[in-house]
Amino acid sequence: MIPESFPRNASYVAFLLPLIVSLTLSGCYVEVSPATPAVVSMRLSELLADPDPDVRRTAAEALGKIGHPSASSGLITALADRDPHVRAAAALALGRVSDGKSGAALVKHLSDPSESVRAASALALGEIGLSVSHEEQILHALHHPEVSTRLAASRALLSLETVSFSSDLVSALKDSNAQVRQGVAAVLSETGDVRSLPSLLRLLQNDADAGVRAEAAFRLGKVGDAGVATALSEVAERDSNATVREWAHWAVRQITTPPGSGSGNRRGQ
């Protein structure tokens, strides 16, 4: 049974909210019927305005566990909370609610001052139904002045079900940060577009960072064709980094070995 008002004591609420969620989701043998998810979500949403940040964070986490659509507007508001832990919890909860309307707000928080909020927003964007305009907004974030925002944007794109090939992705391969370049290389290959092959090959042959070159080799093994096998073979023999050489050899085997002959995908396992 849900009380008319919740105590404001953080430790009590932290204990009570998981219990409420459990009763809501599974029911219990009591004399009164458990509250519906909509009712519990309404009560929890009220706590998103509580003075105590621990209460607000716990309420956001509980709303994510329930996943009722009615929580969306309150959680979007909570993305502007002054406490980064609350903002991160709200972002993750929005991913579980899976309301596409939250996409614009989550994209905005790819540039949040807090790393945990940026990461949570990137994860959440992979869980909700995004429109083409949202994908364009994330691509725009790939050119943000802050490296951490660009990295969060690449992670968000990689978590999406589908990504379209674009000149924005190709240009982001010139990013000054190796982690961003590596992430964009992964995203580019996930488009499945053959136009990505020349760009991935250039990374493999010319990028200064071994991690980026190894990523390019792996991705060429996933999406490449016989046209890149010779270049991969050269890298497999000559690259200065053993890991890059190993992945280039693997990629050549992936491309040249007939399907069903047992070649494995170690990196993807």
C-alpha positions in Angstrom: 0.0 0.0 0.0 1.4 3.4 -0.9 1.3 6.0 1.8 -0.2 9.4 1.1 3.2 11.1 1.5 6.8 9.8 1.6 9.1 10.7 4.5 12.0 12.9 3.4 14.6 10.9 5.2 17.1 9.7 2.5 18.0 6.3 4.1 14.4 5.4 4.7 13.4 6.3 1.1 16.4 4.4 -0.2 15.0 1.3 1.6 11.3 2.0 0.7 11.5 2.7 -3.0 13.0 -0.7 -4.1 10.3 -2.4 -1.9 7.6 -0.4 -3.7 9.0 -1.3 -7.1 9.2 -4.9 -6.1 5.6 -5.0 -4.9 4.5 -3.2 -8.1 6.2 -5.5 -10.5 5.5 -8.8 -8.8 2.6 -8.2 -6.5 2.3 -9.5 -2.9 0.0 -11.4 -0.7 -1.6 -8.6 1.3 -5.1 -7.6 2.0 -5.1 -4.6 -0.4 -4.1 -4.7 -4.1 -0.7 -3.4 -5.0 -0.6 0.0 -6.6 -0.4 0.1 -10.4 2.9 1.1 -12.1 1.2 4.4 -13.2 0.3 5.3 -9.6 3.7 4.4 -8.2 5.4 6.3 -11.0 3.4 9.3 -10.2 4.4 9.2 -6.5 8.0 8.6 -7.4 8.0 11.4 -9.8 7.0 13.8 -7.0 10.2 12.8 -5.2 12.3 14.1 -8.1 11.8 17.5 -6.6 12.8 16.5 -3.1 15.4 18.7 -1.4 17.7 15.7 -0.7 19.7 14.6 -3.8 19.9 11.0 -2.6 16.1 10.9 -2.5 16.0 12.3 -6.1 18.6 9.9 -7.4 16.8 6.9 -5.8 13.5 8.0 -7.2 15.0 8.3 -10.7 16.5 4.8 -10.4 13.2 3.4 -9.2 11.4 5.0 -12.1 13.8 3.3 -14.5 13.1 -0.1 -12.9 9.3 0.4 -13.4 9.8 1.9 -16.9 6.3 3.4 -17.1 5.9 6.0 -19.9 4.3 8.5 -17.5 7.7 9.0 -15.9 9.3 10.5 -19.0 8.5 14.2 -18.5 9.7 14.2 -14.9 12.9 12.4 -15.8 13.6 14.8 -18.6 13.3 17.7 -16.1 15.6 15.8 -13.8 18.3 15.9 -16.5 18.7 19.5 -15.5 19.2 18.6 -11.8 22.1 20.4 -10.1 23.4 17.1 -8.8 25.3 15.0 -11.4 24.4 11.7 -9.8 20.7 12.6 -10.2 21.2 13.6 -13.8 23.0 10.3 -14.6 20.3 8.3 -12.9 17.6 10.2 -14.8 19.4 9.6 -18.1 19.7 5.8 -17.5 16.1 5.7 -16.4 15.0 7.4 -19.7 16.8 4.7 -21.6 14.8 2.1 -19.8 11.5 4.0 -20.3 12.4 4.1 -24.0 10.5 7.2 -24.9 11.8 8.7 -28.2 10.6 12.1 -27.0 13.6 12.2 -24.6 16.1 12.0 -27.5 16.7 15.7 -27.9 17.3 16.2 -24.1 19.7 13.2 -24.0 21.7 14.4 -27.0 22.1 17.8 -25.2 23.6 16.0 -22.2 26.3 14.4 -24.4 28.1 17.6 -23.5 27.2 17.6 -19.8 30.0 18.8 -17.5 29.9 15.4 -15.7 31.6 12.4 -17.4 29.1 10.0 -15.8 26.1 11.9 -17.2 27.7 12.0 -20.7 28.2 8.2 -20.5 24.7 7.6 -19.2 23.2 9.7 -21.9 25.1 7.9 -24.6 23.9 4.5 -23.2 20.3 5.8 -23.0 20.3 7.0 -26.6 21.1 3.5 -27.7 17.9 2.2 -26.0 15.3 4.7 -27.3 13.7 5.1 -30.7 15.6 7.9 -32.4 14.5 9.9 -35.4 16.8 11.0 -38.2 17.0 14.4 -36.7 18.4 13.0 -33.5 21.0 11.1 -35.3 22.0 14.3 -37.0 22.2 16.0 -33.6 24.6 13.3 -32.4 26.7 13.7 -35.5 26.9 17.4 -34.8 28.2 16.6 -31.4 31.2 14.8 -33.0 32.5 18.3 -33.8 32.1 19.7 -30.3 35.1 21.5 -28.8 35.3 19.1 -25.8 37.0 15.8 -26.5 34.8 14.1 -23.9 31.6 15.2 -25.7 33.0 13.9 -29.1 33.8 10.6 -27.4 30.3 10.3 -25.9 28.8 11.1 -29.3 30.8 8.3 -30.9 29.7 5.9 -28.2 26.1 7.0 -28.7 26.2 6.4 -32.4 27.8 3.0 -31.9 25.0 1.9 -29.6 22.3 2.8 -32.1 20.6 0.0 -34.1 21.3 1.6 -37.4 23.6 4.4 -38.5 23.8 6.0 -41.9 26.9 6.6 -43.9 27.7 10.4 -43.9 30.4 12.9 -44.7 30.3 13.9 -41.1 31.4 10.5 -40.0 34.2 10.5 -42.6 35.5 13.9 -41.5 35.4 12.9 -37.8 38.1 10.3 -38.7 40.5 13.2 -38.7 39.8 14.0 -35.0 42.8 15.0 -32.9 41.9 12.4 -30.3 42.8 8.8 -31.0 39.9 7.4 -29.0 37.4 9.4 -31.0 38.9 8.3 -34.2 38.8 4.7 -33.1 35.1 5.0 -32.1 34.2 6.7 -35.3 36.0 3.9 -37.3 33.8 1.4 -35.5 30.6 3.4 -36.2 31.6 3.9 -39.9 31.9 0.1 -40.4 28.6 -0.5 -38.7 26.9 1.5 -41.5 27.7 -1.5 -43.7 28.3 0.9 -46.6 31.1 0.0 -49.0 32.0 3.7 -49.2 33.5 3.3 -45.7 36.3 0.9 -47.0 38.7 3.6 -48.4 38.5 5.6 -45.2 39.1 2.6 -43.0 42.0 1.5 -45.2 43.6 5.0 -44.9 43.4 4.7 -41.1 45.0 1.3 -41.2 47.9 2.5 -43.3 48.5 6.0 -42.0 47.1 6.6 -38.5 49.7 7.4 -35.9 47.9 5.5 -33.1 48.2 1.7 -33.0 44.8 1.3 -31.4 43.2 3.1 -34.3 45.1 1.0 -36.8 44.1 -2.2 -35.0 40.4 -1.1 -35.0 40.6 -0.3 -38.7 42.1 -3.8 -39.4 39.3 -5.5 -37.4 36.6 -3.5 -39.0 38.0 -4.2 -42.5 37.9 -7.9 -41.6 34.2 -7.5 -40.8 33.1 -5.4 -43.8 36.0 -5.6 -46.3 36.2 -7.5 -49.6 38.9 -8.9 -51.8 39.8 -5.4 -52.9 41.4 -4.6 -49.5 43.1 -8.0 -48.9 46.4 -7.0 -50.5 46.8 -3.9 -48.5 45.8 -5.8 -45.3 48.5 -8.4 -46.1 51.1 -5.7 -46.4 50.2 -4.2 -43.1 50.2 -7.7 -41.5 53.8 -8.0 -42.5 55.2 -4.5 -42.0 53.3 -2.6 -39.3 55.5 -1.7 -36.4 52.9 -2.8 -33.8 52.4 -6.6 -33.1 48.7 -6.1 -32.3 48.0 -4.3 -35.5 49.9 -7.1 -37.4 47.8 -9.7 -35.6 44.5 -8.1 -36.5 45.5 -7.5 -40.1 46.4 -11.2 -40.4 43.0 -12.0 -38.9 41.2 -9.7 -41.3 42.9 -11.3 -44.3 41.7 -14.7 -43.1 38.2 -13.4 -42.6 38.1 -12.0 -46.1 39.7 -14.9 -47.9 38.5 -17.9 -46.0 35.2 -19.4 -47.5 32.2 -19.1 -45.2 31.6 -22.1 -42.9 35.3 -23.1 -42.8 35.6 -22.2 -39.1 37.4 -18.8 -39.0 36.5 -17.1 -35.7 35.7 -13.6 -34.7 37.7 -13.3 -31.5 37.3 -9.5 -31.1 33.6 -9.7 -31.4 33.1 -12.6 -29.0 
